Amino acid sequence: MSKQERCLHFDNGVQCNNTIKAHSIQRNQSLSTLAKDGHVYQISPSIAARRHQGQSIFEKTGINKASTFLGFCQKHDSELFRPIDTNKLIPTEQQAILYGYRSICRELFVKQNSSDFLSSILSFPIDNPAIEQLTRGVLIGTEFGLESLHKCKEVYDSALKTEEYTKVRYIVFSESKPPIMAFSGLLYPHFDFQGNQIQDIIDFTTHNEET
């Protein structure tokens, strides 16, 4: 599933050339800062590693492979993300939205793969009713999350296409010391910074359009 290539650019189509291993974390701006001899440590994705006494383990990975996914063609990845791949973070509104867009596209890529995988499992008979019920429940949650991701991506697609970068709000946390880790991800918070509940992500019947 992770090897299913596709370009998630908002203007994808016949103009897309060869799909590349795009970085969800910028190689030149982030990974190279953390790297030693061109390598970083990341949590191992292998199943065998996850069985290591219930704990995650780290593995040494080259920065050309770390944090990559097959979610953009070479043309669109190079053109769209040039302001953050070749320039340091200021940040500008354009840079902020590009960092967010890359994270959203990576999450959408992974969740779509998960949905396809779970659907493929359920296309075959499952002898154990409990396992079948669990798999269907996970699929429902995955598809709900995928639907939310598509809606979120549509906002970013529109902002990038029209260059109206103020459509997306952002906050930046700065640190005076050099970073010791880097990550790229997406989450749907239950509460804001003042402790007020802003949504209930367990409720599949509602959507919080402001999130």
MDTraj code that builds the backbone (N, CA, C; nanometers):
import mdtraj as md
import numpy as np

residues = "MET SER LYS GLN GLU ARG CYS LEU HIS PHE ASP ASN GLY VAL GLN CYS ASN ASN THR ILE LYS ALA HIS SER ILE GLN ARG ASN GLN SER LEU SER THR LEU ALA LYS ASP GLY HIS VAL TYR GLN ILE SER PRO SER ILE ALA ALA ARG ARG HIS GLN GLY GLN SER ILE PHE GLU LYS THR GLY ILE ASN LYS ALA SER THR PHE LEU GLY PHE CYS GLN LYS HIS ASP SER GLU LEU PHE ARG PRO ILE ASP THR ASN LYS LEU ILE PRO THR GLU GLN GLN ALA ILE LEU TYR GLY TYR ARG SER ILE CYS ARG GLU LEU PHE VAL LYS GLN ASN SER SER ASP PHE LEU SER SER ILE LEU SER PHE PRO ILE ASP ASN PRO ALA ILE GLU GLN LEU THR ARG GLY VAL LEU ILE GLY THR GLU PHE GLY LEU GLU SER LEU HIS LYS CYS LYS GLU VAL TYR ASP SER ALA LEU LYS THR GLU GLU TYR THR LYS VAL ARG TYR ILE VAL PHE SER GLU SER LYS PRO PRO ILE MET ALA PHE SER GLY LEU LEU TYR PRO HIS PHE ASP PHE GLN GLY ASN GLN ILE GLN ASP ILE ILE ASP PHE THR THR HIS ASN GLU GLU THR".split()
xyz = np.array([
    [0.0827, -0.1197, 0.0000],
    [0.0000, 0.0000, 0.0000],
    [0.0870, 0.1260, 0.0000],
    [0.1947, 0.1262, 0.0776],
    [0.2796, 0.2446, 0.0870],
    [0.3553, 0.2721, -0.0416],
    [0.3572, 0.1759, -0.1334],
    [0.4270, 0.1928, -0.2600],
    [0.3338, 0.2348, -0.3737],
    [0.2089, 0.2644, -0.3408],
    [0.1147, 0.3109, -0.4428],
    [0.1394, 0.4585, -0.4694],
    [0.2015, 0.4874, -0.5815],
    [0.2405, 0.6244, -0.6138],
    [0.1206, 0.7075, -0.6583],
    [0.1193, 0.8349, -0.6186],
    [0.0192, 0.9297, -0.6652],
    [0.0635, 1.0708, -0.6275],
    [0.0232, 1.1678, -0.7064],
    [0.0572, 1.3065, -0.6793],
    [-0.0626, 1.3749, -0.6160],
    [-0.0448, 1.4290, -0.4967],
    [-0.1524, 1.4911, -0.4213],
    [-0.1580, 1.6424, -0.4410],
    [-0.0826, 1.6928, -0.5356],
    [-0.0840, 1.8361, -0.5652],
    [-0.2247, 1.8791, -0.6076],
    [-0.2641, 2.0011, -0.5711],
    [-0.4007, 2.0477, -0.5999],
    [-0.4293, 2.0596, -0.7487],
    [-0.3243, 2.0627, -0.8316],
    [-0.3421, 2.0751, -0.9762],
    [-0.2866, 1.9524, -1.0478],
    [-0.2996, 1.8362, -0.9846],
    [-0.2430, 1.7152, -1.0443],
    [-0.3212, 1.6735, -1.1680],
    [-0.2570, 1.5930, -1.2515],
    [-0.3215, 1.5488, -1.3752],
    [-0.2181, 1.5007, -1.4743],
    [-0.2457, 1.5218, -1.6011],
    [-0.1583, 1.4701, -1.7067],
    [-0.0203, 1.5347, -1.7039],
    [-0.0093, 1.6559, -1.6435],
    [0.1187, 1.7240, -1.6399],
    [0.2134, 1.6657, -1.5358],
    [0.1651, 1.5765, -1.4497],
    [0.2501, 1.5151, -1.3472],
    [0.3521, 1.4223, -1.4131],
    [0.4780, 1.4387, -1.3744],
    [0.5797, 1.3468, -1.4251],
    [0.6064, 1.2391, -1.3207],
    [0.7257, 1.1841, -1.3162],
    [0.7523, 1.0692, -1.2302],
    [0.7352, 1.1043, -1.0825],
    [0.6665, 1.0138, -1.0106],
    [0.6463, 1.0316, -0.8669],
    [0.7770, 1.0066, -0.7924],
    [0.8036, 1.0887, -0.6925],
    [0.9276, 1.0763, -0.6171],
    [0.8969, 1.0474, -0.4709],
    [1.0020, 1.0165, -0.3966],
    [0.9896, 1.0008, -0.2524],
    [1.0002, 1.1394, -0.1890],
    [0.8845, 1.2031, -0.1712],
    [0.8815, 1.3374, -0.1158],
    [0.9036, 1.3314, 0.0352],
    [0.9677, 1.4331, 0.0880],
    [0.9930, 1.4405, 0.2320],
    [0.8784, 1.5119, 0.3032],
    [0.8278, 1.4506, 0.4081],
    [0.7309, 1.5209, 0.4922],
    [0.8029, 1.6157, 0.5875],
    [0.9318, 1.5896, 0.6122],
    [1.0189, 1.6802, 0.6867],
    [1.1290, 1.7245, 0.5919],
    [1.1476, 1.8541, 0.5776],
    [1.2420, 1.9071, 0.4802],
    [1.3829, 1.8522, 0.5041],
    [1.4408, 1.8004, 0.3963],
    [1.5759, 1.7444, 0.4080],
    [1.6801, 1.8530, 0.4330],
    [1.6756, 1.9601, 0.3524],
    [1.7791, 2.0638, 0.3614],
    [1.7639, 2.1524, 0.4841],
    [1.6394, 2.1781, 0.5254],
    [1.6166, 2.2735, 0.6332],
    [1.6086, 2.2095, 0.7712],
    [1.5710, 2.0827, 0.7781],
    [1.5515, 2.0187, 0.9089],
    [1.6407, 1.8966, 0.9284],
    [1.6278, 1.7993, 0.8385],
    [1.7003, 1.6739, 0.8576],
    [1.8514, 1.6933, 0.8538],
    [1.8996, 1.7785, 0.7634],
    [2.0435, 1.8003, 0.7529],
    [2.1001, 1.8663, 0.8787],
    [2.0156, 1.9440, 0.9484],
    [2.0591, 2.0080, 1.0729],
    [2.0795, 1.9057, 1.1831],
    [1.9964, 1.8012, 1.1819],
    [2.0026, 1.6985, 1.2854],
    [2.1006, 1.5871, 1.2523],
    [2.1352, 1.5741, 1.1241],
    [2.2077, 1.4556, 1.0767],
    [2.3539, 1.4532, 1.1221],
    [2.4026, 1.3327, 1.1342],
    [2.5447, 1.3083, 1.1561],
    [2.5904, 1.2115, 1.0477],
    [2.6852, 1.2561, 0.9685],
    [2.7323, 1.1773, 0.8537],
    [2.6170, 1.1407, 0.7605],
    [2.5223, 1.2336, 0.7457],
    [2.4126, 1.2123, 0.6519],
    [2.3048, 1.1179, 0.7009],
    [2.3008, 1.0872, 0.8307],
    [2.2034, 0.9940, 0.8863],
    [2.1339, 1.0535, 1.0085],
    [2.0110, 1.0112, 1.0298],
    [1.9345, 1.0453, 1.1502],
    [1.8753, 0.9168, 1.2064],
    [1.8215, 0.9258, 1.3269],
    [1.7518, 0.8124, 1.3865],
    [1.6020, 0.8381, 1.3816],
    [1.5269, 0.7367, 1.3406],
    [1.3821, 0.7466, 1.3389],
    [1.3214, 0.6194, 1.3964],
    [1.1973, 0.6307, 1.4407],
    [1.1290, 0.5129, 1.4949],
    [1.1136, 0.4089, 1.3849],
    [1.1521, 0.2882, 1.4130],
    [1.1484, 0.1830, 1.3127],
    [1.0047, 0.1491, 1.2744],
    [0.9738, 0.1429, 1.1443],
    [0.8386, 0.1107, 1.1007],
    [0.8110, -0.0391, 1.0914],
    [0.9122, -0.1225, 1.1140],
    [0.8944, -0.2658, 1.0954],
    [0.8108, -0.3266, 1.2071],
    [0.7340, -0.4277, 1.1714],
    [0.6496, -0.4969, 1.2688],
    [0.7349, -0.5661, 1.3741],
    [0.8464, -0.6236, 1.3308],
    [0.9346, -0.6935, 1.4246],
    [0.9848, -0.5990, 1.5327],
    [1.0145, -0.4757, 1.4935],
    [1.0640, -0.3788, 1.5908],
    [0.9567, -0.3415, 1.6914],
    [0.8320, -0.3383, 1.6478],
    [0.7229, -0.3006, 1.7375],
    [0.6947, -0.4086, 1.8411],
    [0.7431, -0.5278, 1.8179],
    [0.7243, -0.6367, 1.9138],
    [0.8376, -0.6417, 2.0150],
    [0.9215, -0.5405, 2.0151],
    [1.0360, -0.5372, 2.1056],
    [0.9894, -0.4959, 2.2441],
    [0.9355, -0.5921, 2.3174],
    [0.8878, -0.5714, 2.4539],
    [0.7881, -0.4557, 2.4623],
    [0.7092, -0.4385, 2.3563],
    [0.6064, -0.3364, 2.3561],
    [0.6573, -0.1943, 2.3431],
    [0.7861, -0.1774, 2.3143],
    [0.8445, -0.0442, 2.3036],
    [0.8922, -0.0168, 2.1612],
    [0.8859, 0.1097, 2.1241],
    [0.9382, 0.1491, 1.9938],
    [1.0904, 0.1532, 2.0001],
    [1.1546, 0.1175, 1.8915],
    [1.2997, 0.1256, 1.8845],
    [1.3378, 0.2142, 1.7663],
    [1.4555, 0.2701, 1.7715],
    [1.5017, 0.3617, 1.6693],
    [1.6004, 0.2920, 1.5766],
    [1.6001, 0.3350, 1.4515],
    [1.6946, 0.2807, 1.3564],
    [1.7618, 0.3945, 1.2799],
    [1.8853, 0.3708, 1.2412],
    [1.9634, 0.4708, 1.1693],
    [1.9200, 0.4725, 1.0233],
    [1.8882, 0.5914, 0.9733],
    [1.8357, 0.6049, 0.8376],
    [1.9009, 0.7241, 0.7688],
    [1.9339, 0.7087, 0.6419],
    [1.9893, 0.8183, 0.5644],
    [1.8853, 0.9271, 0.5432],
    [1.9278, 1.0546, 0.5375],
    [1.8317, 1.1641, 0.5271],
    [1.7604, 1.1651, 0.3917],
    [1.8116, 1.0921, 0.2942],
    [1.7412, 1.0824, 0.1659],
    [1.6202, 0.9898, 0.1746],
    [1.6169, 0.9048, 0.2765],
    [1.5070, 0.8095, 0.2933],
    [1.4145, 0.8455, 0.4096],
    [1.4655, 0.9155, 0.5067],
    [1.3862, 0.9463, 0.6266],
    [1.2681, 1.0356, 0.5926],
    [1.1533, 1.0024, 0.6471],
    [1.0297, 1.0819, 0.6381],
    [0.9758, 1.0940, 0.4961],
    [1.0044, 0.9979, 0.4090],
    [0.9594, 1.0086, 0.2700],
    [0.8289, 0.9319, 0.2463],
    [0.7526, 0.9788, 0.1466],
    [0.6320, 0.9096, 0.1013],
    [0.6116, 0.9412, -0.0459],
    [0.5458, 0.8527, -0.1167],
    [0.5292, 0.8652, -0.2623],
    [0.4043, 0.9460, -0.2955],
    [0.4012, 1.0712, -0.2470],
    [0.2797, 1.1499, -0.2581],
    [0.2855, 1.2689, -0.3516],
    [0.3993, 1.2913, -0.4190],
    [0.4092, 1.4021, -0.5125],
    [0.4955, 1.3631, -0.6317],
    [0.4648, 1.4208, -0.7469],
    [0.5523, 1.4027, -0.8617],
    [0.6675, 1.5020, -0.8490],
    [0.7723, 1.4771, -0.9235],
    [0.8923, 1.5597, -0.9136],
    [0.8652, 1.7057, -0.9500],
    [0.7863, 1.7279, -1.0528],
    [0.7555, 1.8630, -1.0994],
    [0.6855, 1.9437, -0.9899],
    [0.5786, 1.8880, -0.9350],
    [0.4997, 1.9632, -0.8379],
    [0.5695, 1.9768, -0.7035],
    [0.6424, 1.8744, -0.6616],
    [0.7144, 1.8838, -0.5346],
    [0.8203, 1.9926, -0.5414],
    [0.8917, 1.9973, -0.6520],
    [0.9985, 2.0958, -0.6680],
    [0.9439, 2.2377, -0.6775],
    [0.8382, 2.2574, -0.7556],
    [0.7834, 2.3910, -0.7775],
    [0.7093, 2.4443, -0.6541],
    [0.6244, 2.3608, -0.5957],
    [0.5387, 2.4080, -0.4878],
    [0.6160, 2.4375, -0.3604],
    [0.7083, 2.3488, -0.3230],
    [0.7735, 2.3597, -0.1927],
    [0.9088, 2.4315, -0.1960],
    [0.9404, 2.4942, -0.3082],
    [1.0671, 2.5661, -0.3186],
    [1.0839, 2.6728, -0.2098],
    [0.9795, 2.7478, -0.1717],
    [0.9965, 2.8516, -0.0681],
    [1.0373, 2.7983, 0.0690],
    [1.0120, 2.6699, 0.0967],
    [1.0546, 2.6156, 0.2255],
    [1.1711, 2.5182, 0.2112],
    [1.1946, 2.4693, 0.0909],
    [1.3064, 2.3772, 0.0701],
    [1.4378, 2.4505, 0.0493],
    [1.4318, 2.5714, -0.0044],
    [1.5542, 2.6442, -0.0369],
    [1.5739, 2.7693, 0.0478],
    [1.4772, 2.8032, 0.1309],
    [1.4879, 2.9219, 0.2162],
    [1.4641, 2.8845, 0.3617],
    [1.5297, 2.9543, 0.4512],
    [1.5097, 2.9309, 0.5934],
    [1.3730, 2.9836, 0.6356],
    [1.3214, 2.9251, 0.7416],
    [1.1905, 2.9643, 0.7935],
    [1.1978, 3.1040, 0.8537],
    [1.1086, 3.1949, 0.8076],
    [1.1109, 3.3320, 0.8586],
    [1.0215, 3.3496, 0.9827],
    [0.8903, 3.3095, 0.9809],
    [0.8147, 3.2512, 0.8706],
    [0.7295, 3.3561, 0.7980],
    [0.7015, 3.3286, 0.6729],
    [0.6020, 3.4044, 0.6000],
    [0.4722, 3.3248, 0.6007],
    [0.3631, 3.3899, 0.5628],
    [0.2351, 3.3191, 0.5560],
    [0.2415, 3.2070, 0.4532],
    [0.3118, 3.2304, 0.3440],
    [0.3264, 3.1271, 0.2415],
    [0.4032, 3.0072, 0.2964],
    [0.5121, 3.0318, 0.3676],
    [0.5890, 2.9222, 0.4254],
    [0.5056, 2.8416, 0.5243],
    [0.4302, 2.9116, 0.6076],
    [0.3481, 2.8434, 0.7081],
    [0.2469, 2.7507, 0.6440],
    [0.1835, 2.7975, 0.5375],
    [0.0814, 2.7147, 0.4740],
    [0.1442, 2.5966, 0.4001],
    [0.2656, 2.6144, 0.3485],
    [0.3322, 2.5041, 0.2791],
    [0.3760, 2.3943, 0.3760],
    [0.4232, 2.4343, 0.4941],
    [0.4574, 2.3340, 0.5954],
    [0.3325, 2.2545, 0.6340],
    [0.2209, 2.3251, 0.6528],
    [0.0970, 2.2566, 0.6874],
    [0.0475, 2.1668, 0.5758],
    [0.0588, 2.2150, 0.4524],
    [0.0091, 2.1393, 0.3370],
    [0.0837, 2.0073, 0.3199],
    [0.2132, 2.0128, 0.3393],
    [0.2924, 1.8901, 0.3242],
    [0.2535, 1.7876, 0.4315],
    [0.2292, 1.8342, 0.5534],
    [0.1868, 1.7435, 0.6601],
    [0.0502, 1.6828, 0.6299],
    [-0.0422, 1.7668, 0.5831],
    [-0.1767, 1.7182, 0.5501],
    [-0.1723, 1.6135, 0.4393],
    [-0.0942, 1.6411, 0.3356],
    [-0.0860, 1.5471, 0.2242],
    [-0.0249, 1.4145, 0.2672],
    [0.0731, 1.4202, 0.3543],
    [0.1341, 1.2962, 0.4031],
    [0.0339, 1.2156, 0.4860],
    [-0.0406, 1.2830, 0.5731],
    [-0.1406, 1.2146, 0.6550],
    [-0.2510, 1.1553, 0.5673],
    [-0.2921, 1.2297, 0.4659],
    [-0.3958, 1.1806, 0.3756],
    [-0.3465, 1.0580, 0.2997],
    [-0.2213, 1.0615, 0.2571],
    [-0.1594, 0.9494, 0.1866],
    [-0.1626, 0.8228, 0.2726],
    [-0.1220, 0.8369, 0.3976],
    [-0.1160, 0.7219, 0.4888],
    [-0.2551, 0.6707, 0.5228],
    [-0.3487, 0.7629, 0.5497],
    [-0.4824, 0.7199, 0.5902],
    [-0.5586, 0.6562, 0.4747],
    [-0.5362, 0.7053, 0.3530],
    [-0.5986, 0.6414, 0.2373],
    [-0.5467, 0.5003, 0.2192],
    [-0.4174, 0.4819, 0.2406],
    [-0.3600, 0.3476, 0.2346],
    [-0.4222, 0.2572, 0.3408],
    [-0.4418, 0.3107, 0.4607],
    [-0.5014, 0.2318, 0.5690],
    [-0.6443, 0.1921, 0.5349],
    [-0.7198, 0.2865, 0.4789],
    [-0.8581, 0.2576, 0.4402],
    [-0.8637, 0.1491, 0.3338],
    [-0.7764, 0.1599, 0.2334],
    [-0.7717, 0.0589, 0.1272],
    [-0.7338, -0.0778, 0.1828],
    [-0.6389, -0.0780, 0.2766],
    [-0.5928, -0.2035, 0.3349],
    [-0.7031, -0.2716, 0.4156],
    [-0.7720, -0.1939, 0.4995],
    [-0.8806, -0.2497, 0.5802],
    [-0.9946, -0.2991, 0.4925],
    [-1.0245, -0.2261, 0.3870],
    [-1.1308, -0.2681, 0.2943],
    [-1.0939, -0.3988, 0.2255],
    [-0.9656, -0.4127, 0.1917],
    [-0.9217, -0.5368, 0.1267],
    [-0.9336, -0.6562, 0.2212],
    [-0.9077, -0.6331, 0.3506],
    [-0.9229, -0.7415, 0.4492],
    [-1.0683, -0.7865, 0.4573],
    [-1.1594, -0.6894, 0.4602],
    [-1.3017, -0.7202, 0.4742],
    [-1.3637, -0.7763, 0.3470],
    [-1.2896, -0.7739, 0.2374],
    [-1.3410, -0.8331, 0.1135],
    [-1.3321, -0.9858, 0.1149],
    [-1.2627, -1.0400, 0.2162],
    [-1.2510, -1.1844, 0.2327],
    [-1.3251, -1.2281, 0.3590],
    [-1.3753, -1.3512, 0.3636],
    [-1.4459, -1.3995, 0.4836],
    [-1.3528, -1.4008, 0.6056],
    [-1.4054, -1.3567, 0.7201],
    [-1.3310, -1.3589, 0.8457],
    [-1.4046, -1.4511, 0.9409],
    [-1.3372, -1.5566, 0.9846],
    [-1.4012, -1.6586, 1.0673],
    [-1.4376, -1.6078, 1.2058],
    [-1.3542, -1.5207, 1.2607],
    [-1.3758, -1.4725, 1.3971],
    [-1.4628, -1.3469, 1.3938],
    [-1.5868, -1.3529, 1.4465],
    [-1.6769, -1.2366, 1.4442],
    [-1.6205, -1.1158, 1.5178],
    [-1.5468, -1.1393, 1.6260],
    [-1.4914, -1.0287, 1.7040],
    [-1.3871, -0.9520, 1.6224],
    [-1.3040, -1.0260, 1.5500],
    [-1.2019, -0.9615, 1.4672],
    [-1.2668, -0.8850, 1.3520],
    [-1.3727, -0.9432, 1.2952],
    [-1.4430, -0.8743, 1.1874],
    [-1.5069, -0.7447, 1.2380],
    [-1.5696, -0.7503, 1.3557],
    [-1.6315, -0.6316, 1.4136],
    [-1.5268, -0.5249, 1.4436],
    [-1.4132, -0.5676, 1.4971],
    [-1.3050, -0.4737, 1.5279],
    [-1.2534, -0.4076, 1.3999],
    [-1.2332, -0.4882, 1.2961],
    [-1.1816, -0.4355, 1.1694],
    [-1.2793, -0.3360, 1.1086],
    [-1.4080, -0.3669, 1.1142],
    [-1.5087, -0.2741, 1.0599],
    [-1.5131, -0.1450, 1.1405],
    [-1.4969, -0.1567, 1.2715],
    [-1.4956, -0.0376, 1.3555],
    [-1.3762, 0.0522, 1.3248],
    [-1.2594, -0.0096, 1.3051],
    [-1.1399, 0.0676, 1.2709],
    [-1.1570, 0.1334, 1.1344],
    [-1.2196, 0.0629, 1.0403],
    [-1.2426, 0.1180, 0.9074],
    [-1.3364, 0.2388, 0.9132],
    [-1.4407, 0.2300, 0.9962],
    [-1.5337, 0.3434, 1.0103],
    [-1.4593, 0.4662, 1.0617],
    [-1.3766, 0.4467, 1.1642],
    [-1.2994, 0.5581, 1.2181],
    [-1.1990, 0.6126, 1.1177],
    [-1.1366, 0.5232, 1.0421],
    [-1.0385, 0.5646, 0.9413],
    [-1.1050, 0.6465, 0.8313],
    [-1.2203, 0.6009, 0.7842],
    [-1.2899, 0.6730, 0.6774],
    [-1.3420, 0.8078, 0.7262],
    [-1.3829, 0.8153, 0.8532],
    [-1.4263, 0.9430, 0.9102],
    [-1.3097, 1.0415, 0.9140],
    [-1.1939, 0.9916, 0.9574],
    [-1.0748, 1.0758, 0.9589],
    [-1.0327, 1.1170, 0.8197],
    [-1.0463, 1.0255, 0.7241],
    [-1.0103, 1.0546, 0.5858],
    [-1.1000, 1.1628, 0.5273],
    [-1.2280, 1.1565, 0.5601],
    [-1.3224, 1.2588, 0.5133],
    [-1.2840, 1.3961, 0.5679],
    [-1.2453, 1.4015, 0.6950],
    [-1.2032, 1.5278, 0.7557],
    [-1.0758, 1.5805, 0.6911],
    [-0.9847, 1.4898, 0.6580],
    [-0.8607, 1.5294, 0.5927],
    [-0.8870, 1.5900, 0.4554],
    [-0.9785, 1.5308, 0.3806],
    [-1.0123, 1.5832, 0.2477],
    [-1.0687, 1.7248, 0.2599],
    [-1.1530, 1.7468, 0.3595],
    [-1.2105, 1.8805, 0.3791],
    [-1.1024, 1.9815, 0.4167],
    [-1.0108, 1.9386, 0.5004],
    [-0.9013, 2.0257, 0.5415],
    [-0.8110, 2.0575, 0.4221],
    [-0.7827, 1.9565, 0.3423],
    [-0.6964, 1.9759, 0.2254],
    [-0.7609, 2.0702, 0.1244],
    [-0.8930, 2.0654, 0.1110],
    [-0.9625, 2.1542, 0.0176],
    [-0.9390, 2.3005, 0.0521],
    [-0.9332, 2.3323, 0.1822],
    [-0.9070, 2.4698, 0.2254],
    [-0.7668, 2.5121, 0.1826],
    [-0.6703, 2.4241, 0.2054],
    [-0.5326, 2.4528, 0.1671],
    [-0.5176, 2.4577, 0.0154],
    [-0.5836, 2.3671, -0.0549],
    [-0.5795, 2.3675, -0.2016],
    [-0.6234, 2.5028, -0.2556],
    [-0.7355, 2.5520, -0.2039],
    [-0.7906, 2.6787, -0.2492],
    [-0.6958, 2.7943, -0.2178],
    [-0.6390, 2.7944, -0.0972],
    [-0.5485, 2.9024, -0.0569],
    [-0.4229, 2.9053, -0.1433],
    [-0.3684, 2.7882, -0.1731],
    [-0.2469, 2.7813, -0.2539],
    [-0.2745, 2.8149, -0.4005],
    [-0.3886, 2.7706, -0.4488],
    [-0.4227, 2.7955, -0.5891],
    [-0.4455, 2.9439, -0.6148],
    [-0.5092, 3.0112, -0.5199],
    [-0.5407, 3.1540, -0.5363],
    [-0.4357, 3.2452, -0.4721],
    [-0.3396, 3.1821, -0.4039],
    [-0.2342, 3.2561, -0.3323],
    [-0.2924, 3.3472, -0.2244],
    [-0.4030, 3.3049, -0.1664],
    [-0.4642, 3.3772, -0.0547],
    [-0.4224, 3.3075, 0.0754],
    [-0.3000, 3.3350, 0.1167],
    [-0.2400, 3.2608, 0.2267],
    [-0.3002, 3.2954, 0.3631],
    [-0.3731, 3.4051, 0.3716],
    [-0.4330, 3.4432, 0.4997],
    [-0.5543, 3.3574, 0.5347],
    [-0.5943, 3.2674, 0.4443],
    [-0.7072, 3.1790, 0.4728],
    [-0.6752, 3.0810, 0.5853],
    [-0.5473, 3.0586, 0.6106],
    [-0.5045, 2.9619, 0.7115],
    [-0.4332, 3.0353, 0.8241],
    [-0.4735, 3.0063, 0.9472],
    [-0.4088, 3.0643, 1.0638],
    [-0.3025, 2.9698, 1.1175],
    [-0.1997, 3.0259, 1.1781],
    [-0.0916, 2.9419, 1.2285],
    [-0.0289, 3.0056, 1.3517],
    [0.0447, 2.9243, 1.4246],
    [0.1199, 2.9726, 1.5404],
    [0.2579, 2.9083, 1.5354],
    [0.3586, 2.9834, 1.5724],
    [0.4970, 2.9353, 1.5672],
    [0.5559, 2.9376, 1.7076],
    [0.6170, 2.8274, 1.7471],
    [0.6909, 2.8199, 1.8728],
    [0.8395, 2.8199, 1.8383],
    [0.9149, 2.9093, 1.8991],
    [1.0579, 2.9202, 1.8688],
    [1.1411, 2.8742, 1.9875],
    [1.2641, 2.8342, 1.9576],
    [1.3564, 2.7842, 2.0584],
    [1.4938, 2.8436, 2.0299],
    [1.5615, 2.8894, 2.1332],
    [1.6915, 2.9533, 2.1150],
    [1.8030, 2.8525, 2.0874],
    [1.7834, 2.7273, 2.1269],
    [1.8856, 2.6248, 2.1082],
    [1.8598, 2.5471, 1.9788],
    [1.9637, 2.4872, 1.9218],
    [1.9449, 2.4045, 1.8023],
    [1.8518, 2.2875, 1.8325],
    [1.7696, 2.2458, 1.7371],
    [1.6759, 2.1356, 1.7624],
    [1.7465, 2.0017, 1.7761],
    [1.6863, 1.9130, 1.8523],
    [1.7399, 1.7776, 1.8659],
    [1.6473, 1.6755, 1.8003],
    [1.5307, 1.7212, 1.7531],
    [1.4390, 1.6309, 1.6844],
    [1.3533, 1.7118, 1.5880],
    [1.2940, 1.6425, 1.4935],
    [1.2025, 1.7052, 1.3980],
    [1.0882, 1.6085, 1.3718],
    [0.9699, 1.6622, 1.3508],
    [0.8555, 1.5770, 1.3228],
    [0.7554, 1.6524, 1.2373],
    [0.6725, 1.5777, 1.1691],
    [0.5674, 1.6347, 1.0856],
    [0.4441, 1.5486, 1.1041],
    [0.3344, 1.6105, 1.1432],
    [0.2141, 1.5321, 1.1676],
    [0.0918, 1.6200, 1.1747],
    [-0.0209, 1.5558, 1.1976],
    [-0.1479, 1.6267, 1.2031],
    [-0.2314, 1.5683, 1.3154],
    [-0.2975, 1.6543, 1.3908],
    [-0.3861, 1.6064, 1.4958],
    [-0.5080, 1.6972, 1.5051],
    [-0.6139, 1.6430, 1.5606],
    [-0.7376, 1.7175, 1.5818],
    [-0.7537, 1.7387, 1.7319],
    [-0.7219, 1.8559, 1.7826],
    [-0.7233, 1.8785, 1.9284],
    [-0.8643, 1.8787, 1.9859],
    [-0.8768, 1.8249, 2.1055],
    [-1.0026, 1.8313, 2.1801],
    [-1.0235, 1.9702, 2.2388],
    [-0.9144, 2.0327, 2.2842],
    [-0.9237, 2.1567, 2.3593],
    [-0.8314, 2.2635, 2.3006],
    [-0.8647, 2.3902, 2.3242],
    [-0.7769, 2.4984, 2.2826],
    [-0.6749, 2.5266, 2.3925],
    [-0.5922, 2.6298, 2.3758],
    [-0.4862, 2.6577, 2.4719],
    [-0.5399, 2.7080, 2.6052],
    [-0.6652, 2.7503, 2.6100],
    [-0.7267, 2.7954, 2.7354],
    [-0.8032, 2.6834, 2.8059],
    [-0.8007, 2.5627, 2.7495],
    [-0.8686, 2.4499, 2.8111],
    [-1.0143, 2.4353, 2.7736],
    [-1.0616, 2.5136, 2.6756],
    [-1.2005, 2.5031, 2.6320],
    [-1.2146, 2.3927, 2.5277],
    [-1.3171, 2.3077, 2.5436],
    [-1.3378, 2.2019, 2.4464],
    [-1.3875, 2.2614, 2.3149],
    [-1.3214, 2.2243, 2.2070],
    [-1.3577, 2.2790, 2.0763],
    [-1.4223, 2.1763, 1.9854],
    [-1.4099, 2.0485, 2.0205],
    [-1.4762, 1.9453, 1.9415],
    [-1.4701, 1.8127, 2.0163],
    [-1.5547, 1.7214, 1.9737],
    [-1.5548, 1.5856, 2.0271],
    [-1.5267, 1.4926, 1.9103],
    [-1.4023, 1.4489, 1.8964],
    [-1.3640, 1.3698, 1.7793],
    [-1.4213, 1.2282, 1.7827],
    [-1.4800, 1.1889, 1.8949],
    [-1.5420, 1.0559, 1.9032],
    [-1.6801, 1.0566, 1.8392],
    [-1.7410, 1.1743, 1.8294],
    [-1.8757, 1.1859, 1.7736],
    [-1.8677, 1.1910, 1.6220],
    [-1.9050, 1.0812, 1.5563],
    [-1.8974, 1.0723, 1.4108],
    [-2.0122, 1.1464, 1.3412],
    [-2.1101, 1.1925, 1.4182],
    [-2.2265, 1.2540, 1.3563],
    [-2.2101, 1.4031, 1.3324],
    [-2.1033, 1.4624, 1.3860],
    [-2.0839, 1.6070, 1.3720],
    [-1.9472, 1.6363, 1.3119],
    [-1.9362, 1.7528, 1.2538],
    [-1.8078, 1.8003, 1.2002],
    [-1.7840, 1.9414, 1.2518],
    [-1.6636, 1.9642, 1.2979],
    [-1.6294, 2.0984, 1.3427],
    [-1.5579, 2.1682, 1.2274],
    [-1.6289, 2.2580, 1.1592],
    [-1.5738, 2.3215, 1.0403],
    [-1.4610, 2.4196, 1.0742],
    [-1.4528, 2.4617, 1.2032],
    [-1.3509, 2.5596, 1.2387],
    [-1.2164, 2.4961, 1.2651],
    [-1.2127, 2.3643, 1.2808],
    [-1.0885, 2.2969, 1.3197],
    [-0.9905, 2.2945, 1.2046],
])
top = md.Topology()
chain = top.add_chain()
for i, resn in enumerate(residues, 1):
    res = top.add_residue(resn, chain, resSeq=i)
    for name in ("N", "CA", "C"):
        top.add_atom(name, md.element.get_by_symbol(name[0]), res)
traj = md.Trajectory(xyz[None], top)
